[in-house]
Amino acid sequence: MLAIRLDPDIEKRLEMLAKKTGRTKTFYAREAILEYLQDMEDYYLAVDLIQEPGRIYSAEEAKRELDL
């Protein structure tokens, strides 16, 4: 369970979108949070890879490793 307080302008926009589309405000809040979480997970995964890069393969090594 999560309760958030929104700026009145954001609340109004969210309510108008929900009415216009027949969806709930909760639906859009959930979708927005999920999209943000995915973006942040991708970001931190990328940061981790940049800070600790794995082994770098040449094209020939990659072909050999992949049996190409």
PyMOL Python script that loads the backbone (N, CA, C, O; Angstrom):
from pymol import cmd

cmd.read_pdbstr("""\
ATOM      1  N   MET A   1       0.851  -1.182   0.000  1.00  0.00           N
ATOM      2  CA  MET A   1       0.000   0.000   0.000  1.00  0.00           C
ATOM      3  C   MET A   1       0.882   1.225   0.000  1.00  0.00           C
ATOM      4  O   MET A   1       1.884   1.285   0.712  1.00  0.00           O
ATOM      5  N   LEU A   2       0.503   2.197  -0.801  1.00  0.00           N
ATOM      6  CA  LEU A   2       1.276   3.420  -0.935  1.00  0.00           C
ATOM      7  C   LEU A   2       0.314   4.588  -1.057  1.00  0.00           C
ATOM      8  O   LEU A   2      -0.656   4.531  -1.813  1.00  0.00           O
ATOM      9  N   ALA A   3       0.586   5.636  -0.317  1.00  0.00           N
ATOM     10  CA  ALA A   3      -0.224   6.848  -0.427  1.00  0.00           C
ATOM     11  C   ALA A   3       0.720   7.988  -0.786  1.00  0.00           C
ATOM     12  O   ALA A   3       1.763   8.164  -0.157  1.00  0.00           O
ATOM     13  N   ILE A   4       0.348   8.754  -1.795  1.00  0.00           N
ATOM     14  CA  ILE A   4       1.182   9.891  -2.183  1.00  0.00           C
ATOM     15  C   ILE A   4       0.313  11.140  -2.285  1.00  0.00           C
ATOM     16  O   ILE A   4      -0.873  11.069  -2.609  1.00  0.00           O
ATOM     17  N   ARG A   5       0.919  12.264  -2.008  1.00  0.00           N
ATOM     18  CA  ARG A   5       0.232  13.545  -2.133  1.00  0.00           C
ATOM     19  C   ARG A   5       0.786  14.211  -3.391  1.00  0.00           C
ATOM     20  O   ARG A   5       1.997  14.389  -3.529  1.00  0.00           O
ATOM     21  N   LEU A   6      -0.098  14.569  -4.289  1.00  0.00           N
ATOM     22  CA  LEU A   6       0.310  15.187  -5.549  1.00  0.00           C
ATOM     23  C   LEU A   6      -0.022  16.667  -5.548  1.00  0.00           C
ATOM     24  O   LEU A   6      -0.955  17.114  -4.881  1.00  0.00           O
ATOM     25  N   ASP A   7       0.754  17.410  -6.301  1.00  0.00           N
ATOM     26  CA  ASP A   7       0.453  18.808  -6.547  1.00  0.00           C
ATOM     27  C   ASP A   7      -0.936  18.865  -7.197  1.00  0.00           C
ATOM     28  O   ASP A   7      -1.250  18.015  -8.030  1.00  0.00           O
ATOM     29  N   PRO A   8      -1.766  19.838  -6.840  1.00  0.00           N
ATOM     30  CA  PRO A   8      -3.127  19.908  -7.406  1.00  0.00           C
ATOM     31  C   PRO A   8      -3.168  19.891  -8.933  1.00  0.00           C
ATOM     32  O   PRO A   8      -4.080  19.305  -9.517  1.00  0.00           O
ATOM     33  N   ASP A   9      -2.193  20.525  -9.587  1.00  0.00           N
ATOM     34  CA  ASP A   9      -2.176  20.527 -11.051  1.00  0.00           C
ATOM     35  C   ASP A   9      -1.943  19.121 -11.601  1.00  0.00           C
ATOM     36  O   ASP A   9      -2.574  18.717 -12.577  1.00  0.00           O
ATOM     37  N   ILE A  10      -1.049  18.395 -10.981  1.00  0.00           N
ATOM     38  CA  ILE A  10      -0.777  17.013 -11.412  1.00  0.00           C
ATOM     39  C   ILE A  10      -1.990  16.140 -11.143  1.00  0.00           C
ATOM     40  O   ILE A  10      -2.362  15.313 -11.976  1.00  0.00           O
ATOM     41  N   GLU A  11      -2.600  16.319  -9.997  1.00  0.00           N
ATOM     42  CA  GLU A  11      -3.799  15.556  -9.642  1.00  0.00           C
ATOM     43  C   GLU A  11      -4.908  15.794 -10.672  1.00  0.00           C
ATOM     44  O   GLU A  11      -5.584  14.856 -11.095  1.00  0.00           O
ATOM     45  N   LYS A  12      -5.087  17.048 -11.068  1.00  0.00           N
ATOM     46  CA  LYS A  12      -6.129  17.397 -12.039  1.00  0.00           C
ATOM     47  C   LYS A  12      -5.830  16.754 -13.395  1.00  0.00           C
ATOM     48  O   LYS A  12      -6.728  16.206 -14.034  1.00  0.00           O
ATOM     49  N   ARG A  13      -4.570  16.820 -13.833  1.00  0.00           N
ATOM     50  CA  ARG A  13      -4.189  16.203 -15.116  1.00  0.00           C
ATOM     51  C   ARG A  13      -4.414  14.703 -15.084  1.00  0.00           C
ATOM     52  O   ARG A  13      -4.920  14.118 -16.042  1.00  0.00           O
ATOM     53  N   LEU A  14      -4.038  14.091 -13.985  1.00  0.00           N
ATOM     54  CA  LEU A  14      -4.214  12.650 -13.840  1.00  0.00           C
ATOM     55  C   LEU A  14      -5.690  12.273 -13.859  1.00  0.00           C
ATOM     56  O   LEU A  14      -6.083  11.299 -14.500  1.00  0.00           O
ATOM     57  N   GLU A  15      -6.489  13.042 -13.164  1.00  0.00           N
ATOM     58  CA  GLU A  15      -7.928  12.788 -13.126  1.00  0.00           C
ATOM     59  C   GLU A  15      -8.560  12.958 -14.510  1.00  0.00           C
ATOM     60  O   GLU A  15      -9.411  12.163 -14.909  1.00  0.00           O
ATOM     61  N   MET A  16      -8.145  13.988 -15.233  1.00  0.00           N
ATOM     62  CA  MET A  16      -8.691  14.214 -16.584  1.00  0.00           C
ATOM     63  C   MET A  16      -8.305  13.074 -17.523  1.00  0.00           C
ATOM     64  O   MET A  16      -9.124  12.619 -18.322  1.00  0.00           O
ATOM     65  N   LEU A  17      -7.065  12.618 -17.425  1.00  0.00           N
ATOM     66  CA  LEU A  17      -6.620  11.495 -18.263  1.00  0.00           C
ATOM     67  C   LEU A  17      -7.417  10.238 -17.943  1.00  0.00           C
ATOM     68  O   LEU A  17      -7.853   9.521 -18.844  1.00  0.00           O
ATOM     69  N   ALA A  18      -7.600   9.982 -16.667  1.00  0.00           N
ATOM     70  CA  ALA A  18      -8.342   8.793 -16.252  1.00  0.00           C
ATOM     71  C   ALA A  18      -9.778   8.839 -16.781  1.00  0.00           C
ATOM     72  O   ALA A  18     -10.280   7.839 -17.294  1.00  0.00           O
ATOM     73  N   LYS A  19     -10.432   9.981 -16.659  1.00  0.00           N
ATOM     74  CA  LYS A  19     -11.810  10.117 -17.143  1.00  0.00           C
ATOM     75  C   LYS A  19     -11.881   9.959 -18.663  1.00  0.00           C
ATOM     76  O   LYS A  19     -12.776   9.299 -19.192  1.00  0.00           O
ATOM     77  N   LYS A  20     -10.933  10.569 -19.343  1.00  0.00           N
ATOM     78  CA  LYS A  20     -10.923  10.542 -20.807  1.00  0.00           C
ATOM     79  C   LYS A  20     -10.722   9.131 -21.355  1.00  0.00           C
ATOM     80  O   LYS A  20     -11.273   8.782 -22.399  1.00  0.00           O
ATOM     81  N   THR A  21      -9.939   8.333 -20.657  1.00  0.00           N
ATOM     82  CA  THR A  21      -9.582   7.005 -21.162  1.00  0.00           C
ATOM     83  C   THR A  21     -10.350   5.857 -20.514  1.00  0.00           C
ATOM     84  O   THR A  21     -10.260   4.713 -20.960  1.00  0.00           O
ATOM     85  N   GLY A  22     -11.106   6.165 -19.459  1.00  0.00           N
ATOM     86  CA  GLY A  22     -11.839   5.102 -18.775  1.00  0.00           C
ATOM     87  C   GLY A  22     -10.955   4.238 -17.882  1.00  0.00           C
ATOM     88  O   GLY A  22     -11.358   3.156 -17.455  1.00  0.00           O
ATOM     89  N   ARG A  23      -9.783   4.711 -17.614  1.00  0.00           N
ATOM     90  CA  ARG A  23      -8.866   4.004 -16.709  1.00  0.00           C
ATOM     91  C   ARG A  23      -8.907   4.702 -15.356  1.00  0.00           C
ATOM     92  O   ARG A  23      -9.491   5.776 -15.212  1.00  0.00           O
ATOM     93  N   THR A  24      -8.277   4.074 -14.370  1.00  0.00           N
ATOM     94  CA  THR A  24      -8.233   4.689 -13.051  1.00  0.00           C
ATOM     95  C   THR A  24      -6.949   5.487 -12.877  1.00  0.00           C
ATOM     96  O   THR A  24      -5.963   5.270 -13.582  1.00  0.00           O
ATOM     97  N   LYS A  25      -6.981   6.408 -11.931  1.00  0.00           N
ATOM     98  CA  LYS A  25      -5.771   7.152 -11.590  1.00  0.00           C
ATOM     99  C   LYS A  25      -4.705   6.187 -11.084  1.00  0.00           C
ATOM    100  O   LYS A  25      -3.517   6.359 -11.354  1.00  0.00           O
ATOM    101  N   THR A  26      -5.142   5.177 -10.353  1.00  0.00           N
ATOM    102  CA  THR A  26      -4.214   4.168  -9.836  1.00  0.00           C
ATOM    103  C   THR A  26      -3.505   3.447 -10.968  1.00  0.00           C
ATOM    104  O   THR A  26      -2.308   3.175 -10.875  1.00  0.00           O
ATOM    105  N   PHE A  27      -4.231   3.134 -12.040  1.00  0.00           N
ATOM    106  CA  PHE A  27      -3.619   2.470 -13.188  1.00  0.00           C
ATOM    107  C   PHE A  27      -2.453   3.299 -13.715  1.00  0.00           C
ATOM    108  O   PHE A  27      -1.358   2.775 -13.923  1.00  0.00           O
ATOM    109  N   TYR A  28      -2.688   4.598 -13.933  1.00  0.00           N
ATOM    110  CA  TYR A  28      -1.638   5.448 -14.493  1.00  0.00           C
ATOM    111  C   TYR A  28      -0.489   5.662 -13.513  1.00  0.00           C
ATOM    112  O   TYR A  28       0.669   5.723 -13.926  1.00  0.00           O
ATOM    113  N   ALA A  29      -0.790   5.776 -12.237  1.00  0.00           N
ATOM    114  CA  ALA A  29       0.274   5.923 -11.245  1.00  0.00           C
ATOM    115  C   ALA A  29       1.140   4.668 -11.219  1.00  0.00           C
ATOM    116  O   ALA A  29       2.367   4.756 -11.159  1.00  0.00           O
ATOM    117  N   ARG A  30       0.502   3.503 -11.265  1.00  0.00           N
ATOM    118  CA  ARG A  30       1.240   2.240 -11.262  1.00  0.00           C
ATOM    119  C   ARG A  30       2.116   2.124 -12.507  1.00  0.00           C
ATOM    120  O   ARG A  30       3.282   1.741 -12.415  1.00  0.00           O
ATOM    121  N   GLU A  31       1.556   2.455 -13.670  1.00  0.00           N
ATOM    122  CA  GLU A  31       2.320   2.390 -14.918  1.00  0.00           C
ATOM    123  C   GLU A  31       3.520   3.336 -14.882  1.00  0.00           C
ATOM    124  O   GLU A  31       4.613   2.975 -15.318  1.00  0.00           O
ATOM    125  N   ALA A  32       3.315   4.531 -14.367  1.00  0.00           N
ATOM    126  CA  ALA A  32       4.411   5.502 -14.291  1.00  0.00           C
ATOM    127  C   ALA A  32       5.513   5.009 -13.360  1.00  0.00           C
ATOM    128  O   ALA A  32       6.696   5.144 -13.673  1.00  0.00           O
ATOM    129  N   ILE A  33       5.135   4.444 -12.227  1.00  0.00           N
ATOM    130  CA  ILE A  33       6.124   3.930 -11.276  1.00  0.00           C
ATOM    131  C   ILE A  33       6.880   2.760 -11.884  1.00  0.00           C
ATOM    132  O   ILE A  33       8.102   2.688 -11.751  1.00  0.00           O
ATOM    133  N   LEU A  34       6.193   1.853 -12.541  1.00  0.00           N
ATOM    134  CA  LEU A  34       6.859   0.705 -13.161  1.00  0.00           C
ATOM    135  C   LEU A  34       7.853   1.149 -14.230  1.00  0.00           C
ATOM    136  O   LEU A  34       8.966   0.630 -14.303  1.00  0.00           O
ATOM    137  N   GLU A  35       7.447   2.111 -15.056  1.00  0.00           N
ATOM    138  CA  GLU A  35       8.353   2.593 -16.102  1.00  0.00           C
ATOM    139  C   GLU A  35       9.589   3.252 -15.486  1.00  0.00           C
ATOM    140  O   GLU A  35      10.709   3.044 -15.953  1.00  0.00           O
ATOM    141  N   TYR A  36       9.379   4.039 -14.445  1.00  0.00           N
ATOM    142  CA  TYR A  36      10.491   4.699 -13.774  1.00  0.00           C
ATOM    143  C   TYR A  36      11.427   3.672 -13.138  1.00  0.00           C
ATOM    144  O   TYR A  36      12.647   3.796 -13.241  1.00  0.00           O
ATOM    145  N   LEU A  37      10.864   2.667 -12.486  1.00  0.00           N
ATOM    146  CA  LEU A  37      11.690   1.621 -11.878  1.00  0.00           C
ATOM    147  C   LEU A  37      12.537   0.908 -12.921  1.00  0.00           C
ATOM    148  O   LEU A  37      13.721   0.657 -12.697  1.00  0.00           O
ATOM    149  N   GLN A  38      11.940   0.585 -14.051  1.00  0.00           N
ATOM    150  CA  GLN A  38      12.693  -0.090 -15.113  1.00  0.00           C
ATOM    151  C   GLN A  38      13.833   0.791 -15.609  1.00  0.00           C
ATOM    152  O   GLN A  38      14.946   0.310 -15.826  1.00  0.00           O
ATOM    153  N   ASP A  39      13.558   2.074 -15.787  1.00  0.00           N
ATOM    154  CA  ASP A  39      14.607   3.000 -16.226  1.00  0.00           C
ATOM    155  C   ASP A  39      15.735   3.075 -15.210  1.00  0.00           C
ATOM    156  O   ASP A  39      16.908   3.045 -15.583  1.00  0.00           O
ATOM    157  N   MET A  40      15.392   3.172 -13.924  1.00  0.00           N
ATOM    158  CA  MET A  40      16.410   3.276 -12.879  1.00  0.00           C
ATOM    159  C   MET A  40      17.206   1.975 -12.741  1.00  0.00           C
ATOM    160  O   MET A  40      18.416   2.009 -12.516  1.00  0.00           O
ATOM    161  N   GLU A  41      16.531   0.831 -12.875  1.00  0.00           N
ATOM    162  CA  GLU A  41      17.245  -0.446 -12.828  1.00  0.00           C
ATOM    163  C   GLU A  41      18.239  -0.542 -13.980  1.00  0.00           C
ATOM    164  O   GLU A  41      19.378  -0.967 -13.789  1.00  0.00           O
ATOM    165  N   ASP A  42      17.806  -0.146 -15.176  1.00  0.00           N
ATOM    166  CA  ASP A  42      18.704  -0.145 -16.339  1.00  0.00           C
ATOM    167  C   ASP A  42      19.877   0.802 -16.115  1.00  0.00           C
ATOM    168  O   ASP A  42      21.019   0.469 -16.432  1.00  0.00           O
ATOM    169  N   TYR A  43      19.597   1.969 -15.572  1.00  0.00           N
ATOM    170  CA  TYR A  43      20.637   2.963 -15.324  1.00  0.00           C
ATOM    171  C   TYR A  43      21.696   2.409 -14.370  1.00  0.00           C
ATOM    172  O   TYR A  43      22.892   2.480 -14.654  1.00  0.00           O
ATOM    173  N   TYR A  44      21.256   1.863 -13.251  1.00  0.00           N
ATOM    174  CA  TYR A  44      22.218   1.376 -12.264  1.00  0.00           C
ATOM    175  C   TYR A  44      22.958   0.132 -12.748  1.00  0.00           C
ATOM    176  O   TYR A  44      24.113  -0.079 -12.378  1.00  0.00           O
ATOM    177  N   LEU A  45      22.318  -0.686 -13.559  1.00  0.00           N
ATOM    178  CA  LEU A  45      23.009  -1.818 -14.166  1.00  0.00           C
ATOM    179  C   LEU A  45      24.113  -1.305 -15.088  1.00  0.00           C
ATOM    180  O   LEU A  45      25.225  -1.833 -15.086  1.00  0.00           O
ATOM    181  N   ALA A  46      23.804  -0.280 -15.870  1.00  0.00           N
ATOM    182  CA  ALA A  46      24.801   0.301 -16.777  1.00  0.00           C
ATOM    183  C   ALA A  46      25.951   0.926 -15.992  1.00  0.00           C
ATOM    184  O   ALA A  46      27.114   0.772 -16.365  1.00  0.00           O
ATOM    185  N   VAL A  47      25.634   1.626 -14.913  1.00  0.00           N
ATOM    186  CA  VAL A  47      26.674   2.234 -14.085  1.00  0.00           C
ATOM    187  C   VAL A  47      27.590   1.152 -13.519  1.00  0.00           C
ATOM    188  O   VAL A  47      28.812   1.305 -13.530  1.00  0.00           O
ATOM    189  N   ASP A  48      27.010   0.066 -13.028  1.00  0.00           N
ATOM    190  CA  ASP A  48      27.817  -1.039 -12.501  1.00  0.00           C
ATOM    191  C   ASP A  48      28.737  -1.610 -13.571  1.00  0.00           C
ATOM    192  O   ASP A  48      29.904  -1.893 -13.300  1.00  0.00           O
ATOM    193  N   LEU A  49      28.220  -1.780 -14.782  1.00  0.00           N
ATOM    194  CA  LEU A  49      29.038  -2.326 -15.865  1.00  0.00           C
ATOM    195  C   LEU A  49      30.157  -1.374 -16.268  1.00  0.00           C
ATOM    196  O   LEU A  49      31.254  -1.813 -16.615  1.00  0.00           O
ATOM    197  N   ILE A  50      29.888  -0.086 -16.223  1.00  0.00           N
ATOM    198  CA  ILE A  50      30.918   0.892 -16.556  1.00  0.00           C
ATOM    199  C   ILE A  50      32.019   0.892 -15.495  1.00  0.00           C
ATOM    200  O   ILE A  50      33.204   0.986 -15.816  1.00  0.00           O
ATOM    201  N   GLN A  51      31.618   0.785 -14.241  1.00  0.00           N
ATOM    202  CA  GLN A  51      32.591   0.809 -13.156  1.00  0.00           C
ATOM    203  C   GLN A  51      33.412  -0.470 -13.087  1.00  0.00           C
ATOM    204  O   GLN A  51      34.580  -0.439 -12.700  1.00  0.00           O
ATOM    205  N   GLU A  52      32.817  -1.579 -13.455  1.00  0.00           N
ATOM    206  CA  GLU A  52      33.519  -2.861 -13.436  1.00  0.00           C
ATOM    207  C   GLU A  52      33.270  -3.600 -14.745  1.00  0.00           C
ATOM    208  O   GLU A  52      32.524  -4.579 -14.779  1.00  0.00           O
ATOM    209  N   PRO A  53      33.895  -3.131 -15.819  1.00  0.00           N
ATOM    210  CA  PRO A  53      33.662  -3.793 -17.109  1.00  0.00           C
ATOM    211  C   PRO A  53      34.229  -5.207 -17.092  1.00  0.00           C
ATOM    212  O   PRO A  53      35.242  -5.486 -16.450  1.00  0.00           O
ATOM    213  N   GLY A  54      33.574  -6.056 -17.789  1.00  0.00           N
ATOM    214  CA  GLY A  54      34.059  -7.430 -17.922  1.00  0.00           C
ATOM    215  C   GLY A  54      35.179  -7.481 -18.932  1.00  0.00           C
ATOM    216  O   GLY A  54      35.694  -6.447 -19.358  1.00  0.00           O
ATOM    217  N   ARG A  55      35.542  -8.646 -19.301  1.00  0.00           N
ATOM    218  CA  ARG A  55      36.602  -8.827 -20.281  1.00  0.00           C
ATOM    219  C   ARG A  55      36.130  -8.322 -21.643  1.00  0.00           C
ATOM    220  O   ARG A  55      34.977  -8.526 -22.024  1.00  0.00           O
ATOM    221  N   ILE A  56      37.015  -7.672 -22.360  1.00  0.00           N
ATOM    222  CA  ILE A  56      36.709  -7.191 -23.703  1.00  0.00           C
ATOM    223  C   ILE A  56      37.309  -8.173 -24.700  1.00  0.00           C
ATOM    224  O   ILE A  56      38.499  -8.484 -24.644  1.00  0.00           O
ATOM    225  N   TYR A  57      36.472  -8.654 -25.611  1.00  0.00           N
ATOM    226  CA  TYR A  57      36.884  -9.639 -26.610  1.00  0.00           C
ATOM    227  C   TYR A  57      37.111  -8.968 -27.953  1.00  0.00           C
ATOM    228  O   TYR A  57      36.397  -8.035 -28.320  1.00  0.00           O
ATOM    229  N   SER A  58      38.098  -9.440 -28.674  1.00  0.00           N
ATOM    230  CA  SER A  58      38.270  -9.003 -30.056  1.00  0.00           C
ATOM    231  C   SER A  58      37.208  -9.710 -30.891  1.00  0.00           C
ATOM    232  O   SER A  58      36.567 -10.651 -30.423  1.00  0.00           O
ATOM    233  N   ALA A  59      37.027  -9.259 -32.111  1.00  0.00           N
ATOM    234  CA  ALA A  59      36.043  -9.892 -32.991  1.00  0.00           C
ATOM    235  C   ALA A  59      36.389 -11.367 -33.199  1.00  0.00           C
ATOM    236  O   ALA A  59      35.504 -12.223 -33.197  1.00  0.00           O
ATOM    237  N   GLU A  60      37.644 -11.650 -33.373  1.00  0.00           N
ATOM    238  CA  GLU A  60      38.066 -13.048 -33.586  1.00  0.00           C
ATOM    239  C   GLU A  60      37.812 -13.897 -32.349  1.00  0.00           C
ATOM    240  O   GLU A  60      37.357 -15.035 -32.461  1.00  0.00           O
ATOM    241  N   GLU A  61      38.098 -13.362 -31.183  1.00  0.00           N
ATOM    242  CA  GLU A  61      37.845 -14.098 -29.937  1.00  0.00           C
ATOM    243  C   GLU A  61      36.354 -14.359 -29.750  1.00  0.00           C
ATOM    244  O   GLU A  61      35.956 -15.450 -29.344  1.00  0.00           O
ATOM    245  N   ALA A  62      35.538 -13.360 -30.045  1.00  0.00           N
ATOM    246  CA  ALA A  62      34.091 -13.515 -29.908  1.00  0.00           C
ATOM    247  C   ALA A  62      33.581 -14.596 -30.860  1.00  0.00           C
ATOM    248  O   ALA A  62      32.764 -15.430 -30.472  1.00  0.00           O
ATOM    249  N   LYS A  63      34.058 -14.582 -32.093  1.00  0.00           N
ATOM    250  CA  LYS A  63      33.652 -15.598 -33.068  1.00  0.00           C
ATOM    251  C   LYS A  63      34.039 -16.992 -32.570  1.00  0.00           C
ATOM    252  O   LYS A  63      33.252 -17.935 -32.651  1.00  0.00           O
ATOM    253  N   ARG A  64      35.250 -17.101 -32.062  1.00  0.00           N
ATOM    254  CA  ARG A  64      35.728 -18.392 -31.577  1.00  0.00           C
ATOM    255  C   ARG A  64      34.907 -18.858 -30.364  1.00  0.00           C
ATOM    256  O   ARG A  64      34.533 -20.028 -30.282  1.00  0.00           O
ATOM    257  N   GLU A  65      34.632 -17.959 -29.439  1.00  0.00           N
ATOM    258  CA  GLU A  65      33.855 -18.296 -28.238  1.00  0.00           C
ATOM    259  C   GLU A  65      32.432 -18.717 -28.600  1.00  0.00           C
ATOM    260  O   GLU A  65      31.852 -19.584 -27.947  1.00  0.00           O
ATOM    261  N   LEU A  66      31.871 -18.099 -29.646  1.00  0.00           N
ATOM    262  CA  LEU A  66      30.494 -18.372 -30.061  1.00  0.00           C
ATOM    263  C   LEU A  66      30.415 -19.444 -31.155  1.00  0.00           C
ATOM    264  O   LEU A  66      29.333 -19.728 -31.670  1.00  0.00           O
ATOM    265  N   ASP A  67      31.537 -20.023 -31.501  1.00  0.00           N
ATOM    266  CA  ASP A  67      31.599 -21.028 -32.557  1.00  0.00           C
ATOM    267  C   ASP A  67      31.002 -20.523 -33.860  1.00  0.00           C
ATOM    268  O   ASP A  67      30.202 -21.211 -34.495  1.00  0.00           O
ATOM    269  N   LEU A  68      31.387 -19.340 -34.248  1.00  0.00           N
ATOM    270  CA  LEU A  68      30.875 -18.763 -35.514  1.00  0.00           C
ATOM    271  C   LEU A  68      31.880 -18.913 -36.623  1.00  0.00           C
ATOM    272  O   LEU A  68      31.624 -18.490 -37.750  1.00  0.00           O
TER     273      LEU A  68
END
""", "prot")
cmd.dss("prot")
cmd.show_as("cartoon", "prot")
cmd.util.cbc("prot")
cmd.orient("prot")
